[in-house]
Amino acid sequence: MLLELLALTDVRNYAELEFTPVRGLNLLIGDNAQGKSNLLEAMAMLGTGRSFRTTHDRDIIRADAGAATISGRARSRAGTLQLACSIARGPGNVRKRYTVNGGPVRYARYLGRAQVVTFAPRDLDVIVGPPSRRRAFLNAALSQERPAYYPALASYTRTVEQKRALLRAPEPVDSDLLAIYDERLVRSGAELMSGRRSYVAVLSSEAERAYAAWASDGPLEVRYAPNVDLGPEGDADPAEAFELRLRAARPLERSGRRVLAGPHRDDVTIRLAGRDLSIFGSQGQQRSAVLALKLAEYRVSAANAGESPLLLLDDVLSELDSLRQSAFLAGIADVEQAFVTATTAPPEIAAAATYRVVAAELNRIG
């Protein structure tokens, strides 16, 4: 996948912009608060329809503007792809619209048309943050990769909320309705667990390989930790195992008025040399591990889709020593197209198209 054109209208601090990146490495340099991260955010939204920096869509619209539009042209193995995502202010909320090759589509049909892998400083939370951050990492990757995953995730999330409301209602719990909710949870939850199990197994080996190329203090281990017992080998049927888990949890769920069982409580364990990286890892090790996960995500996506996603790396080199910087840059030297932001151009980068970003102005300097 190659991004050939990015066009912005009233996006963050950009009133108007047309950017024609090149194949290979595109380096965006400049001081803070000039618009480097805003560009990567827009590219990511072109692929996912959502920001990796905020959950409030109105933040993306430039101050005093009524709407923001992100559009672009990409070339994939299927041909040229025209994508657009627009956000408009409304009374009390915002409206989002998506188009593919000029025609409007629902979000589920937009997602995954142009796959992207992003890194931002907040992604360190994948290591040190709560389980919800690791689930979000899996959900973001799998929603782009597997067409059935996002609909299953949306259905599962909706049913968990319905079941939670039922358990918290003051009236006696309707057992028939509870059974219906549990049946729906099993159906969609099994899809989530199956996808996560197979994905993490492949991701783990790629992440271990990537980390080992940069440092010798490994190995890096990534393991799926499901809330539902999938057996000693982890290969039990997810639907059958989930049904058993729900039956066992039912008395506690009723008495506690909480939804206790299911993949909304999954986790991923990340260890370095056998020790919990969130507790025993240095900041450099934790950052390197996140980068290894992101590069593994890129490799897995490229292998599964038959073409490379866009690689978007925001402030990726800060807090890495010079040896890890050099090793990481060598590791992405062969990617089809990548975008890296930095305050200054690292001396290790060669053969990169370099752009200076100043007050939402973009100029190529190398």
C-alpha positions as CSV (number, residue, x, y, z in Angstrom):
1,M,0.0,0.0,0.0
2,L,1.4,3.4,-1.0
3,L,-0.1,6.7,0.0
4,E,0.2,8.9,-3.1
5,L,-1.7,12.0,-1.9
6,L,-3.0,13.3,1.4
7,A,-5.4,16.4,1.3
8,L,-6.5,18.2,4.5
9,T,-9.1,20.9,5.0
10,D,-9.5,22.5,8.4
11,V,-7.8,19.6,10.2
12,R,-6.2,20.7,13.5
13,N,-3.9,23.5,12.6
14,Y,-4.1,22.9,8.9
15,A,-6.4,25.1,6.9
16,E,-5.4,23.5,3.6
17,L,-2.7,21.0,2.7
18,E,-1.8,18.7,-0.2
19,F,1.0,16.3,0.5
20,T,2.5,13.9,-2.0
21,P,4.8,11.5,-0.1
22,V,7.3,9.2,-1.6
23,R,7.9,5.5,-1.4
24,G,10.2,4.4,1.4
25,L,11.0,6.7,4.4
26,N,9.4,10.1,4.8
27,L,10.9,12.1,7.7
28,L,8.9,15.0,9.2
29,I,11.1,17.3,11.3
30,G,10.3,20.5,13.2
31,D,9.8,21.9,16.6
32,N,7.0,20.8,18.9
33,A,3.4,22.0,18.2
34,Q,4.0,22.8,14.5
35,G,1.8,20.0,13.1
36,K,3.9,16.9,12.7
37,S,1.7,14.7,14.8
38,N,-1.4,16.2,13.3
39,L,-0.2,14.9,9.9
40,L,0.3,11.3,11.2
41,E,-3.1,11.5,12.9
42,A,-4.7,12.4,9.6
43,M,-3.0,9.6,7.8
44,A,-4.1,7.1,10.4
45,M,-7.7,8.4,10.2
46,L,-7.6,7.9,6.4
47,G,-7.1,4.2,7.2
48,T,-9.0,3.6,10.4
49,G,-11.5,6.5,10.5
50,R,-10.5,7.2,14.1
51,S,-7.9,9.2,15.8
52,F,-5.1,7.5,17.8
53,R,-4.8,10.7,19.9
54,T,-8.3,11.7,21.0
55,T,-11.7,10.2,21.5
56,H,-13.3,13.6,20.9
57,D,-13.8,14.0,17.2
58,R,-14.5,17.7,17.5
59,D,-10.9,18.2,18.6
60,I,-9.8,17.4,15.1
61,I,-11.8,20.3,13.5
62,R,-9.7,23.4,13.2
63,A,-10.8,26.2,15.6
64,D,-13.6,28.4,14.2
65,A,-14.3,25.9,11.3
66,G,-17.5,24.0,10.9
67,A,-16.1,20.8,9.5
68,A,-12.8,18.9,8.8
69,T,-12.1,16.7,5.8
70,I,-9.3,14.2,5.3
71,S,-9.0,12.6,1.9
72,G,-6.4,10.8,0.0
73,R,-5.4,8.5,-2.8
74,A,-3.6,5.2,-2.2
75,R,-2.3,2.5,-4.6
76,S,-2.9,-1.1,-3.6
77,R,-2.6,-4.4,-5.3
78,A,-6.3,-4.0,-6.2
79,G,-5.7,-0.6,-7.9
80,T,-6.2,3.0,-7.0
81,L,-8.2,3.7,-3.9
82,Q,-9.8,7.1,-3.1
83,L,-10.7,7.5,0.6
84,A,-12.3,10.3,2.6
85,C,-13.3,10.9,6.2
86,S,-15.2,14.1,7.1
87,I,-16.2,15.4,10.5
88,A,-18.9,18.1,10.9
89,R,-20.0,20.0,14.0
90,G,-23.6,19.6,14.9
91,P,-25.9,20.7,17.8
92,G,-24.3,18.9,20.8
93,N,-22.3,16.4,18.8
94,V,-20.4,15.8,15.6
95,R,-21.3,13.8,12.4
96,K,-18.8,11.6,10.6
97,R,-19.0,10.5,7.0
98,Y,-16.9,8.0,5.1
99,T,-16.5,7.5,1.4
100,V,-14.6,5.0,-0.7
101,N,-14.0,5.8,-4.4
102,G,-16.6,8.6,-4.1
103,G,-19.4,6.5,-2.6
104,P,-20.6,6.8,1.0
105,V,-20.1,3.7,3.1
106,R,-20.7,2.7,6.7
107,Y,-17.8,2.6,9.1
108,A,-17.5,-1.2,9.1
109,R,-17.0,-1.1,5.3
110,Y,-14.5,1.7,5.5
111,L,-12.3,0.1,8.1
112,G,-9.4,-1.8,6.8
113,R,-9.4,-0.5,3.2
114,A,-6.0,1.1,3.8
115,Q,-4.3,-0.6,6.7
116,V,-2.0,1.4,9.0
117,V,0.3,0.7,11.9
118,T,0.9,3.6,14.3
119,F,3.3,4.3,17.1
120,A,2.8,7.3,19.5
121,P,4.3,8.0,22.9
122,R,1.1,7.0,24.6
123,D,1.6,3.5,23.3
124,L,4.0,2.8,26.2
125,D,0.7,2.2,28.0
126,V,0.5,-1.1,26.1
127,I,3.3,-2.2,28.5
128,V,2.7,-0.3,31.7
129,G,-1.0,0.5,31.5
130,P,-4.1,-1.5,32.5
131,P,-5.4,-4.6,30.5
132,S,-7.8,-2.4,28.6
133,R,-4.8,-0.8,26.7
134,R,-3.6,-4.2,25.6
135,R,-7.1,-5.2,24.5
136,A,-7.3,-2.0,22.6
137,F,-4.1,-2.8,20.8
138,L,-5.4,-6.2,19.8
139,N,-8.8,-4.8,18.8
140,A,-7.2,-2.0,16.6
141,A,-5.0,-4.5,14.7
142,L,-7.6,-7.2,14.3
143,S,-10.4,-4.9,13.3
144,Q,-8.3,-3.9,10.2
145,E,-7.1,-7.5,9.5
146,R,-10.2,-9.7,9.9
147,P,-13.5,-8.5,8.3
148,A,-15.6,-10.5,10.9
149,Y,-13.7,-9.1,13.9
150,Y,-15.1,-5.6,14.1
151,P,-18.8,-6.6,13.8
152,A,-18.2,-9.2,16.4
153,L,-16.5,-6.7,18.7
154,A,-19.4,-4.2,18.2
155,S,-22.0,-6.8,18.9
156,Y,-20.1,-8.1,22.0
157,T,-19.6,-4.7,23.5
158,R,-23.3,-3.8,23.0
159,T,-24.4,-7.0,24.6
160,V,-22.1,-6.6,27.6
161,E,-23.7,-3.2,28.2
162,Q,-27.2,-4.7,27.9
163,K,-26.4,-7.5,30.3
164,R,-24.8,-5.1,32.7
165,A,-27.9,-2.9,32.7
166,L,-30.1,-6.0,33.3
167,L,-28.0,-7.2,36.2
168,R,-28.1,-3.7,37.8
169,A,-31.9,-3.3,37.4
170,P,-33.8,-3.1,40.7
171,E,-36.3,-5.7,39.6
172,P,-35.6,-9.5,39.8
173,V,-33.3,-10.5,36.9
174,D,-35.2,-11.8,33.9
175,S,-33.6,-15.3,33.5
176,D,-34.8,-15.8,30.0
177,L,-33.4,-12.4,28.8
178,L,-30.2,-13.2,30.6
179,A,-29.9,-16.5,28.8
180,I,-30.4,-14.6,25.5
181,Y,-27.7,-12.2,26.3
182,D,-25.3,-15.0,27.3
183,E,-26.0,-16.8,24.0
184,R,-25.1,-13.6,22.1
185,L,-22.0,-13.2,24.1
186,V,-20.8,-16.7,23.3
187,R,-21.4,-16.2,19.6
188,S,-19.5,-12.9,19.3
189,G,-17.0,-13.6,22.1
190,A,-15.9,-16.8,20.5
191,E,-14.9,-14.8,17.4
192,L,-12.9,-12.4,19.5
193,M,-11.1,-15.1,21.4
194,S,-10.3,-17.1,18.3
195,G,-8.9,-14.0,16.6
196,R,-6.9,-12.9,19.5
197,R,-5.4,-16.3,20.2
198,S,-4.2,-16.9,16.6
199,Y,-3.0,-13.3,16.2
200,V,-0.9,-13.2,19.4
201,A,0.7,-16.5,18.6
202,V,2.1,-15.1,15.3
203,L,2.7,-11.6,16.8
204,S,4.8,-13.1,19.6
205,S,7.4,-14.8,17.3
206,E,7.7,-11.6,15.2
207,A,8.1,-9.4,18.2
208,E,10.7,-11.6,19.7
209,R,12.7,-11.6,16.4
210,A,12.4,-7.8,16.1
211,Y,13.6,-7.2,19.7
212,A,16.5,-9.6,19.4
213,A,17.8,-7.6,16.5
214,W,18.1,-4.5,18.7
215,A,19.1,-5.9,22.1
216,S,20.6,-9.0,23.7
217,D,18.7,-8.7,27.1
218,G,15.7,-10.8,25.9
219,P,13.9,-12.9,24.9
220,L,10.8,-10.9,24.6
221,E,7.7,-13.0,25.2
222,V,4.1,-12.0,24.4
223,R,1.3,-14.3,25.5
224,Y,-2.5,-14.2,25.3
225,A,-4.1,-14.4,28.7
226,P,-7.8,-15.1,28.1
227,N,-10.4,-14.6,30.9
228,V,-11.9,-17.9,29.7
229,D,-10.0,-21.1,30.3
230,L,-9.0,-22.4,26.9
231,G,-7.2,-25.5,28.4
232,P,-3.6,-26.3,29.2
233,E,-2.5,-26.0,25.6
234,G,-4.8,-23.0,24.9
235,D,-6.5,-24.8,22.1
236,A,-10.0,-25.5,23.5
237,D,-13.0,-24.5,21.5
238,P,-13.7,-20.9,22.5
239,A,-17.5,-21.2,22.3
240,E,-17.7,-24.3,24.5
241,A,-15.2,-22.9,27.0
242,F,-17.0,-19.6,27.2
243,E,-20.4,-21.4,27.9
244,L,-18.8,-23.3,30.8
245,R,-17.3,-20.1,32.1
246,L,-20.6,-18.2,32.0
247,R,-22.4,-21.1,33.9
248,A,-19.8,-21.0,36.6
249,A,-19.8,-17.2,36.9
250,R,-23.6,-16.9,36.9
251,P,-24.2,-16.9,40.7
252,L,-21.4,-14.4,41.3
253,E,-22.6,-12.2,38.4
254,R,-26.2,-12.1,39.8
255,S,-25.1,-11.4,43.4
256,G,-22.4,-8.9,42.4
257,R,-24.5,-7.3,39.6
258,R,-21.5,-7.4,37.4
259,V,-20.5,-9.0,34.1
260,L,-17.5,-11.1,35.2
261,A,-16.8,-13.5,32.4
262,G,-15.7,-13.0,28.9
263,P,-13.1,-11.5,26.6
264,H,-13.8,-7.9,27.8
265,R,-11.6,-9.0,30.7
266,D,-8.8,-10.6,28.6
267,D,-5.2,-9.5,29.0
268,V,-1.8,-10.0,27.3
269,T,1.3,-10.8,29.3
270,I,4.6,-9.2,28.1
271,R,7.8,-10.5,29.6
272,L,11.5,-9.8,29.0
273,A,13.9,-12.6,30.0
274,G,11.1,-14.2,32.0
275,R,10.2,-11.1,34.1
276,D,7.2,-8.9,33.9
277,L,8.3,-6.0,31.7
278,S,5.9,-3.5,33.3
279,I,7.5,-4.0,36.7
280,F,11.1,-4.9,36.0
281,G,11.8,-3.2,32.7
282,S,13.7,0.1,32.2
283,Q,12.0,2.8,30.2
284,G,14.4,2.0,27.3
285,Q,13.5,-1.6,27.4
286,Q,9.8,-0.9,27.6
287,R,10.0,1.5,24.7
288,S,12.0,-1.0,22.6
289,A,9.4,-3.7,23.4
290,V,6.5,-1.5,22.2
291,L,8.5,-0.7,19.0
292,A,9.1,-4.5,18.5
293,L,5.3,-5.1,18.9
294,K,4.5,-2.4,16.3
295,L,7.1,-3.7,13.9
296,A,5.7,-7.2,14.5
297,E,2.2,-5.8,13.8
298,Y,3.5,-4.4,10.5
299,R,5.1,-7.7,9.5
300,V,2.0,-9.7,10.3
301,S,-0.3,-7.3,8.6
302,A,1.9,-7.4,5.4
303,A,2.0,-11.2,5.4
304,N,-1.7,-11.6,5.9
305,A,-2.9,-8.9,3.5
306,G,-0.3,-9.6,0.8
307,E,0.7,-6.0,0.9
308,S,2.4,-3.6,3.4
309,P,0.4,-1.2,5.6
310,L,1.4,2.4,6.1
311,L,3.9,2.7,9.0
312,L,3.3,5.9,11.1
313,L,5.9,6.6,13.8
314,D,5.4,9.7,16.0
315,D,8.4,10.8,18.1
316,V,9.7,7.2,17.9
317,L,13.4,7.9,18.6
318,S,13.2,9.9,21.7
319,E,14.5,8.2,24.9
320,L,16.3,5.5,22.9
321,D,20.1,5.5,23.1
322,S,22.1,5.8,19.9
323,L,22.6,2.1,19.5
324,R,18.9,1.3,19.8
325,Q,18.1,4.2,17.4
326,S,20.5,2.8,14.8
327,A,19.2,-0.7,15.2
328,F,15.6,0.4,15.0
329,L,16.2,2.5,11.9
330,A,18.0,-0.4,10.3
331,G,15.0,-2.5,11.1
332,I,12.6,-0.3,9.1
333,A,14.9,0.3,6.2
334,D,13.1,-2.1,3.9
335,V,9.5,-1.0,4.6
336,E,7.5,0.0,1.6
337,Q,6.4,3.4,3.1
338,A,7.0,4.9,6.5
339,F,6.5,8.3,8.1
340,V,8.6,9.3,11.1
341,T,8.4,12.5,13.1
342,A,11.4,14.0,15.0
343,T,12.6,17.4,16.2
344,T,15.9,17.0,14.3
345,A,17.0,14.6,11.6
346,P,18.9,11.7,13.1
347,P,22.3,11.3,11.5
348,E,21.7,7.5,11.1
349,I,18.8,8.1,8.6
350,A,19.9,8.0,5.0
351,A,18.0,8.0,1.7
352,A,14.9,9.6,3.3
353,A,12.7,12.2,1.9
354,T,12.9,14.9,4.6
355,Y,10.3,17.6,5.2
356,R,10.4,20.6,7.6
357,V,7.1,21.4,9.3
358,V,6.7,24.9,10.6
359,A,3.3,26.4,11.6
360,A,1.4,23.9,9.4
361,E,3.6,24.6,6.4
362,L,5.3,21.6,4.9
363,N,8.5,22.0,2.7
364,R,10.8,19.3,1.4
365,I,14.4,20.0,2.3
366,G,16.0,16.7,1.3
